[in-house]
């Protein structure tokens, strides 16, 4: 069942239930993820927390009313306590030292009422509930924390965000939390926001512990051309072949949005990226193991892509600050076929990528804008707003405003005035990456709708050749609304905190919340 979203009223909730795929003899669970409209209308942090708590509880009731079998409800990062309200002393919560305490029944006044409310809700609805909030530890420090309430009302998992990025009032925990939740013969791990781009705790959960289902609250600030929200969620779930349950905060004026349920190499079961500040819930029955779901992700029509793209015109997005440093070759659209190699970097970190591109061009409407496509390669260290540096290895075909590589990753402001004369009938991007434990590569694709291609529209392969891993991304279905088609790679060994002389290797994880705090200064009077 679908309930049409009311984009003019942020408080209007859209519930989307999708239960039409074939399950092949597998244990299943039913999960609810969401985009949740951040409350920016409250006068203070206490008022915001109270209103958000009531909105959360009402949403849980609505979910259970429409889908009584829901086992797991996941709320986003920062939407219960938004970073716009920076007085943590008023709203930060302490947690029980013992895991057996049922907060719903507790008379201990130091436990804040919102925690008791969620404990009671988990019991009443017999549903695991995951929330994110600011925790005040017994040491007096503040932490960015996720907790999961079990069906008996106790806290069954707690994850303190390991690598903070710009959350200067919060602390990194002294030890890494790697909690797991077991339900219906399924094991779940928990990460938060930009953890998805780093080795810890992502590799600890998926590679070391073998966890195949990841709970992922986020407040993601999208960045073109490689790191928009749904684009990242799909490529990560695909590469690691895990179920990713992503719940994102919704605030387009700061770039926040994007949510979905992803089933490993089979792509998105359901995903969305709301163009307006809204709340939408996605509910789906999920097999506990990838490979036990037989489905093909629906392919959007050009009309659907254009409608979504137009709606995203005013959605704020960052642009990769390293774009200007990419080596670039402009795609010659006067030739229908292009084969070339582009390289960047110096030994031992030189990266060369081969491009094979076939196109078909129509006559452009002269009074309309159209994108210039660049074949780009970058192998180096990029900065994230000057507060964190990360090793990156990328190559791809990306849309640019003009012949300058500095214009790549930017969008024309009025989608109605954009023409698409170029159709890509085939693209193959091949890169040779050094084989180390600290590297990983992803298939990164993006349409004008700011949604990735369906995984059925491209192929993504990997082969070992000596000291190198060859990654190949091939377009399988012609496209003419393309913004990005390429390989996004990370080299954690080159990560570094710019305020320290010591490389951080794989021990640092980026955090989204800095961007929300940083950007909100500039958009205070432009909020939706």
C-alpha positions in Angstrom: 0.0 0.0 0.0 1.2 3.5 -0.8 0.0 6.7 0.8 0.8 9.8 -1.3 3.3 12.2 0.4 2.1 15.7 1.0 5.2 17.7 0.2 3.8 21.0 1.4 3.3 19.7 5.0 6.5 18.3 6.6 4.5 16.7 9.3 2.6 14.5 6.9 3.8 10.9 7.1 4.1 8.6 4.1 4.0 4.8 4.8 5.2 2.6 2.0 4.7 -1.2 2.3 6.4 -3.5 -0.2 5.8 -7.2 0.2 5.7 -8.7 -3.3 9.0 -10.5 -3.8 9.6 -14.3 -3.8 11.4 -15.8 -0.7 13.2 -19.0 -1.2 13.0 -21.1 2.0 14.6 -18.5 4.3 14.0 -17.1 7.8 12.6 -13.6 7.5 12.1 -10.5 9.6 10.1 -7.3 8.9 12.0 -4.0 9.2 10.8 -0.4 9.1 13.3 2.3 8.0 12.5 6.0 7.3 13.4 9.5 6.4 12.3 11.6 9.3 11.7 15.4 9.0 14.0 17.2 11.4 12.1 19.5 13.7 13.4 23.1 13.2 10.4 24.8 14.6 11.0 24.5 18.3 12.3 27.3 20.4 14.8 25.3 22.5 16.3 21.8 22.8 14.0 20.6 25.5 10.9 21.5 23.5 12.4 19.9 20.4 13.1 16.7 22.3 9.6 16.4 23.7 8.0 17.1 20.3 10.2 14.6 18.5 9.6 12.0 21.1 5.9 12.3 20.7 6.3 12.2 16.9 8.5 9.0 17.2 5.9 7.3 19.4 3.0 8.2 17.1 5.0 6.9 14.1 5.6 3.6 15.9 1.9 3.3 16.5 1.1 4.0 12.9 3.6 1.5 11.7 2.3 -1.3 13.9 -1.3 -0.4 13.0 -0.6 -0.8 9.3 1.9 -3.6 9.6 1.5 -5.5 12.9 4.3 -8.0 12.1 7.1 -5.3 12.1 10.0 -6.6 14.2 12.4 -3.7 14.0 11.9 0.1 13.7 15.0 2.2 13.0 15.1 6.0 13.5 17.8 8.3 12.0 20.8 10.0 13.5 20.3 13.5 14.9 16.5 13.7 14.4 15.6 13.2 18.0 18.1 15.7 19.2 19.1 17.9 16.3 22.6 19.5 16.4 21.0 22.9 15.8 20.3 22.9 19.5 23.8 22.7 21.0 23.0 22.8 24.7 23.6 19.1 25.5 23.4 19.6 29.2 19.6 20.0 29.0 18.8 17.0 26.9 21.8 14.5 27.1 20.7 11.3 28.8 22.5 8.9 31.1 22.1 5.1 30.5 21.9 2.3 33.0 25.2 0.6 33.8 23.4 -2.8 33.9 21.9 -4.2 30.7 19.0 -5.8 32.6 17.2 -2.7 33.8 13.8 -2.1 32.3 13.6 1.6 32.0 9.8 1.5 31.5 9.4 0.4 35.1 12.2 2.5 36.6 11.5 5.2 39.2 15.1 6.4 39.1 14.8 10.1 38.3 18.1 10.4 36.5 16.8 8.4 33.6 15.1 10.8 31.2 11.5 10.3 30.4 12.1 9.9 26.6 14.1 6.7 27.3 11.4 5.4 29.5 8.8 6.1 26.8 10.8 4.1 24.2 11.3 1.2 26.6 7.6 1.1 27.2 6.8 1.3 23.5 9.1 -1.6 22.8 7.2 -3.7 25.3 3.8 -2.5 24.2 4.4 -3.1 20.5 6.8 -6.1 21.0 9.2 -4.5 18.6 12.9 -3.7 18.7 13.3 0.1 18.5 16.6 1.8 17.6 17.1 5.5 18.4 20.1 7.9 18.2 20.7 10.6 20.8 23.3 12.5 22.9 24.4 10.4 25.8 26.1 11.7 29.0 28.5 9.1 30.2 29.4 8.4 33.8 32.6 10.2 33.1 30.7 13.4 32.4 31.5 13.3 28.7 29.0 13.5 25.8 28.7 10.8 23.2 26.8 10.3 19.9 25.0 7.1 20.8 22.6 4.6 19.2 20.6 2.2 21.5 18.3 -0.6 20.7 15.4 -1.4 23.0 14.4 -5.1 23.1 10.9 -6.4 23.3 11.2 -6.7 27.1 12.1 -3.0 27.4 15.8 -3.4 28.2 18.6 -1.9 26.2 19.9 -4.8 24.2 22.6 -2.9 22.3 24.5 0.4 22.6 26.9 1.9 20.0 28.9 5.0 20.7 30.1 6.6 17.4 33.7 5.7 17.2 35.2 8.5 15.0 33.9 12.0 15.5 34.2 14.6 12.8 33.5 18.1 13.9 31.4 17.2 16.9 33.8 19.1 19.1 31.6 18.9 22.2 31.4 15.1 22.0 34.0 12.5 22.8 35.4 9.4 21.2 34.8 6.4 23.4 37.8 4.8 25.1 37.0 1.5 23.5 35.2 0.5 20.3 31.6 -0.7 20.7 30.8 -3.7 18.4 27.3 -4.6 19.7 25.3 -7.3 17.9 21.6 -7.9 18.1 20.1 -11.4 17.5 16.6 -11.8 16.3 14.9 -14.7 14.4 18.2 -16.4 13.7 19.6 -13.1 12.3 22.5 -11.1 13.6 22.5 -7.4 13.3 25.4 -4.9 13.7 25.1 -1.1 14.1 27.0 1.8 12.5 26.3 5.5 12.2 26.4 7.8 9.2 29.9 8.2 7.7 31.1 4.9 9.3 30.0 3.5 6.0 33.0 5.2 4.3 35.6 3.9 6.6 37.2 0.7 7.7 36.3 0.8 11.4 33.7 -0.3 12.5 32.5 -1.4 9.0 35.1 -4.0 8.4 35.1 -5.2 12.0 31.4 -6.0 11.7 31.2 -7.4 8.1 34.6 -9.0 7.6 35.8 -9.9 11.1 32.5 -10.9 12.7 30.7 -11.9 9.6 27.6 -9.8 10.3 25.3 -9.6 7.2 22.6 -7.3 8.4 23.5 -3.7 9.3 21.4 -1.1 11.2 22.4 2.3 9.9 21.0 5.5 11.3 22.4 8.5 9.5 22.2 12.3 9.0 24.0 12.2 5.6 25.0 15.4 3.8 25.1 14.4 0.1 28.1 15.3 -2.0 28.4 15.2 -5.8 29.5 13.4 -7.8 30.3 10.2 -5.9 28.8 10.4 -2.4 25.1 11.3 -2.5 23.1 9.4 0.1 21.2 6.6 -1.8 24.2 6.3 -4.2 26.5 5.5 -1.2 24.0 3.2 0.5 23.5 1.0 -2.6 27.2 0.8 -3.5 28.2 -0.2 0.0 25.6 -2.9 0.4 26.4 -4.2 -3.1 30.2 -4.3 -2.6 30.0 -6.0 0.8 26.9 -8.1 -0.1 25.1 -7.3 3.1 21.6 -6.2 4.0 21.7 -2.5 4.8 18.8 -0.9 6.8 19.3 2.9 6.4 17.2 5.5 8.1 18.1 9.1 7.3 17.2 12.5 8.6 15.4 14.8 6.2 16.4 18.5 5.9 17.0 19.4 2.2 18.3 22.9 3.0 21.3 21.4 4.8 21.7 18.5 2.3 20.2 15.8 4.6 18.1 13.0 3.2 18.1 9.5 1.8 17.0 6.1 3.1 16.4 2.5 2.0 16.6 -1.2 2.4 19.3 -2.8 0.4 19.8 -6.5 -0.3 23.5 -6.9 -1.1 24.5 -7.4 -4.7 20.8 -7.4 -5.7 20.5 -3.7 -4.9 17.7 -1.7 -3.3 14.5 -3.5 -2.3 13.1 0.0 -1.6 14.8 3.4 -1.4 14.0 7.1 -1.7 15.4 10.5 -1.4 12.8 13.1 -0.4 13.0 16.4 -2.1 11.1 18.3 0.7 11.4 18.1 4.4 9.1 15.1 5.0 8.7 11.9 6.9 8.4 8.6 4.9 8.5 5.1 6.3 9.6 2.1 4.2 8.6 -1.4 5.4 9.7 -4.7 4.0 9.9 -8.3 4.9 13.6 -9.3 4.5 15.3 -12.7 4.4 18.0 -13.0 7.0 20.6 -14.1 4.4 21.4 -12.4 1.0 20.8 -14.8 -1.9 17.4 -15.9 -0.6 15.4 -13.1 -2.3 14.4 -13.4 -5.9 13.6 -10.0 -7.3 14.7 -7.4 -9.8 14.8 -3.8 -8.8 12.3 -1.7 -10.9 13.8 0.6 -13.5 12.5 4.1 -13.5 11.2 5.7 -16.7 12.6 8.9 -18.1 9.4 10.7 -17.0 9.9 9.5 -13.4 13.6 10.4 -13.5 12.8 13.9 -14.8 10.0 14.5 -12.3 12.3 13.6 -9.4 15.2 15.6 -10.8 13.1 18.7 -11.1 11.9 18.3 -7.5 15.5 18.1 -6.4 16.5 21.4 -8.0 16.7 23.3 -4.7 18.2 20.4 -2.6 21.5 21.6 -1.2 24.5 19.4 -2.0 28.2 19.6 -1.4 30.7 19.1 -4.2 33.9 17.0 -3.8 36.6 19.5 -3.0 39.2 17.4 -4.8 37.4 17.7 -8.2 39.8 20.5 -9.3 42.7 18.2 -8.8 41.4 15.3 -11.0 43.1 14.5 -14.2 40.5 14.9 -16.9 39.9 14.2 -20.6 36.8 15.8 -22.2 34.6 13.2 -23.9 34.6 14.0 -27.6 31.0 13.7 -28.6 31.7 14.3 -32.2 33.0 10.7 -32.3 30.5 8.0 -31.5 33.3 5.8 -29.9 36.1 6.7 -27.5 38.8 4.5 -26.1 41.4 6.1 -23.9 43.5 5.8 -20.7 43.7 8.5 -18.0 46.2 8.4 -15.2 46.8 10.3 -12.0 49.3 10.2 -9.2 52.9 9.1 -8.8 54.5 5.8 -8.0 53.8 3.8 -5.9 50.3 5.3 -5.9 49.7 6.0 -9.6 46.2 5.0 -10.8 45.4 4.4 -14.5 41.9 3.8 -15.7 40.8 2.7 -19.2 37.6 4.1 -20.7 35.6 2.7 -23.5 32.6 4.9 -24.3 30.0 4.6 -27.1 27.5 7.4 -27.6 24.6 8.5 -29.8 24.0 12.2 -30.1 20.9 14.1 -31.1 20.6 17.8 -32.1 20.7 19.9 -29.0 18.1 22.6 -28.3 20.3 25.7 -28.5 18.5 27.7 -25.9 18.9 24.9 -23.3 21.8 23.9 -21.1 23.5 20.6 -21.6 26.3 18.9 -19.6 29.9 18.3 -20.8 31.2 14.9 -19.9 34.7 14.4 -18.5 36.7 11.2 -18.1 38.4 11.7 -14.8 40.9 9.9 -12.5 42.1 10.9 -9.1 44.5 9.1 -6.7 45.4 11.1 -3.7 44.3 12.6 -0.4 41.2 14.8 -0.3 40.1 17.0 2.5 36.6 17.0 4.0 36.0 20.7 4.8 39.5 21.1 6.1 39.0 19.0 9.2 39.7 15.5 8.0 41.8 14.0 5.1 41.0 10.7 3.4 42.8 8.6 0.8 40.7 8.3 -2.4 41.1 6.4 -5.7 38.5 7.3 -8.2 37.8 7.1 -12.0 34.7 7.7 -13.9 32.6 9.5 -16.4 31.0 12.6 -14.8 28.8 15.4 -15.9 30.2 19.0 -15.8 28.9 22.4 -16.5 31.6 23.2 -19.1 35.1 22.3 -20.3 36.7 23.1 -17.0 37.2 20.2 -14.6 36.4 22.6 -11.8 32.8 22.6 -12.9 32.4 18.9 -12.5 29.9 17.7 -9.9 27.8 20.8 -10.2 24.3 20.9 -11.4 22.5 23.4 -13.6 20.1 25.3 -11.3 16.9 24.9 -13.4 16.3 21.4 -14.5 13.5 22.5 -16.8 16.2 24.3 -18.9 18.5 21.2 -19.3 18.6 19.2 -22.5 20.0 15.7 -22.8 21.2 15.2 -26.4 23.7 12.5 -25.5 22.8 8.8 -25.0 25.4 6.5 -23.6 25.0 3.2 -25.3 28.0 1.6 -23.7 30.5 2.6 -21.0 33.3 0.4 -19.6 35.5 1.8 -16.9 38.5 -0.4 -15.8 40.9 0.4 -13.1 43.9 -1.5 -11.6 44.1 -1.0 -7.8 46.8 -2.2 -5.5 45.8 -5.2 -3.5 45.9 -4.3 0.3 43.7 -4.9 3.3 43.2 -1.1 3.6 41.6 -0.5 0.2 38.1 -1.0 -1.1 36.3 0.0 -4.3 32.7 0.6 -5.0 30.5 0.9 -8.1 29.3 4.6 -8.0 26.4 5.6 -10.4 24.1 8.5 -10.4 21.2 9.8 -12.5 19.8 13.3 -12.7 17.2 12.3 -10.2 20.0 12.0 -7.6 19.3 8.2 -7.5 21.7 5.5 -8.6 21.1 3.2 -11.5 19.4 -0.1 -10.7 22.1 -2.8 -10.3 20.5 -4.6 -13.3 21.5 -1.7 -15.5 25.3 -2.3 -15.0 27.7 -5.0 -14.2 30.5 -4.8 -11.6 33.4 -7.3 -11.6 36.6 -8.0 -9.7 39.7 -10.1 -10.7 43.1 -10.6 -9.1 46.2 -10.1 -11.1 49.4 -10.4 -9.0 49.7 -7.4 -6.8 46.7 -5.7 -8.3 42.9 -6.0 -8.2 41.2 -5.2 -11.5 37.8 -3.6 -11.1 35.5 -3.2 -14.1 32.2 -1.3 -14.3 30.1 -1.8 -17.5 26.9 -0.1 -18.5 24.3 -2.7 -19.6 21.4 -0.5 -20.5 21.6 2.8 -22.5 21.4 5.9 -20.4 20.8 9.6 -21.2 20.2 11.2 -17.8 23.7 10.3 -16.5 25.6 12.3 -13.9 28.1 9.8 -12.6 29.3 6.4 -13.8 32.5 5.3 -12.2 34.6 3.6 -9.5 35.0 5.2 -6.1 37.8 3.7 -4.1 39.1 4.3 -0.6 42.7 3.9 0.7 42.4 4.0 4.5 46.1 3.9 5.0 46.4 7.4 3.7 43.8 8.8 6.0 45.0 11.5 8.3 43.8 14.0 10.9 45.1 17.3 9.7 45.5 18.5 13.3 47.8 15.6 14.0 51.1 14.5 12.5 50.2 10.9 12.9 48.5 9.1 10.0 45.2 7.5 11.2 45.2 4.5 8.8 42.0 2.6 9.2 41.2 3.8 12.7 39.3 7.0 11.8 35.7 7.2 10.6 34.1 10.4 9.2 31.1 11.8 10.9 28.2 13.5 9.2 27.2 15.8 12.0 29.9 18.3 11.5 28.5 19.2 8.1 25.0 19.8 9.6 26.5 22.1 12.2 28.9 23.8 9.7 26.2 24.4 7.1 23.5 25.5 9.4 25.4 28.7 10.1 25.0 29.7 6.5 21.4 28.5 6.0 19.8 29.7 9.2 17.5 32.0 7.3 16.9 29.7 4.3 15.5 26.6 6.0 12.6 24.9 4.3 
